[in-house]
Amino acid sequence: MKDMMIILIGAILVDNFVLSKFMGVCPFLGVSKKVNSAFGMSLAVIFVMLMATAVTYPIYTGLLAPNGLEYLRIVVFILIIALFVQMVEIVLKRFIPSLYKALGVYLPLITTNCAVLGVTLLNIDNEYTFAESMVNALGGGLGFMLALILFAGIRQKIDASELPKAFKGMPATLVAAAIVSVSFVGFGGVVEGMFQ
Amino acid sequence: MKGGLKVFLNGLIKENPVLVLMLGMCPSLAVTTVAKNGIGMGLATTFVLLGSNVVISLIKKLIPKAVRLPSFIVIIAGFVTIIGFLMKAYLPELDKALGIYLSLIVVNCIILARAEIFASQNGVGKSALDALGMGFGFTLALFILGSVRELLGAGTWMGLTVTKDLFEPIHFFVTPAGGFFVFGVIIAIVGMITNRQPKSAGCQNCPSAQACGRAGLENTGKENA
């Protein structure tokens, strides 16, 4: 249980996918203009991360690893994620239209979100068990959400402020991201201390 | 030949994928703590880009339109696997330094974007030149980022001690936060030199976003317009 908590909190705060691993920076900068679209996007990411982990993990340990096909994992994983995103879209559209409306527009973008492929590959690299992998995926997704929503709030302020011309737009956004990232550095070491 | 040079220079400077188009930011920020890794990552991406662009332009007529994106992704993933093997065999150190980001080349927007925009509509020769231009442009951007961060953050350049003895290296620049900061400042400088606003980031500039869904257009396109 303690290990699980460490993985969860670690993935949310210390090794935040966006701010310390730089995974999913494109959606982070692209969809963080409004708080509610940031929320929708991150919900979709959490969902796909969990599902992708649930599917890729058994396939890797049950099918690829025993047959010495580990090297195929990139091809297989990305196909699974692409397929999965497509499937989720179809199912949601048919059965839960309200959720589809909320997530729908963000779903296709997730295939090329490196955080999703990243989390499935990291689970394998870190030799997590299935339960640990799921917790890591949840933590990664929640961390993504935290970063996105925090940043959406900050960004609305940036857009309203006076800046040197060269820094307007993207550069200012990146510098602000740096400051947010610094604040997350402060969490390093907290996790180990928390569970002693 | 003149057209070829134009295609090549287009990727290198005018439409530099990182500094102007703002694509492929994840690897640009993650591996550029030292200049050497930036070059390694850039060249690995160039290899994948060249391979996928050439193959896709060769078989573009055989791929049905409806399944072209998955097909592109599989081709790209194949080349990423190959470069992974080559790195492991010949440059194990670099392989370790790049870690998971080497595998993540597969989801680098630049590659899918060039496949979709360029290789699937142009001949082999032009596609190869486009891949080289874009790849070297990417490498150049990563090299600049890596050099600045290594020089300020560690006081070395390409592993050689440069300013380490002159002033205390500022650790901030090799942390992830420093990556965002240096990238932001470099883009501001590039924008100042070329005297134009860098396009605002995000999925609306990632051409694969248009291919993969309406999201990029709906969320950001309207606000900018």
Interface residues (C-beta under 8 A of the other chain):
Chain A: L19 S20 K21 F22 M23 G24 V25 C26 P27 L29 G30 V31 K33 K34 S37 Y71 L72 I74 V75 I78 L79 A82 L83 V105 Y106 L107 P108 L109 T111 T112 N113 C114 L117 G118 L121 L122 D125 P164 A166 F167 K168 G169 M170 P171 A172 T173 L174 V175 A177 A178 I179 S181 V182 V185
Chain B: M22 L23 M25 C26 P27 L29 A30 L69 P70 I73 V74 A77 G78 V80 T81 G84 F85 I100 S103 L104 V106 V107 N108 C109 L112 F172 T175 P176 A177 G178 G179 F180 F181 F183 G184 V185 I187 A188 I189 G191 M192 Q197 P198 K199 S200 A201 G202 C203 Q204 C206 S208 A209 C212 G213 R214 A215 G216 E218 N219 T220 E223
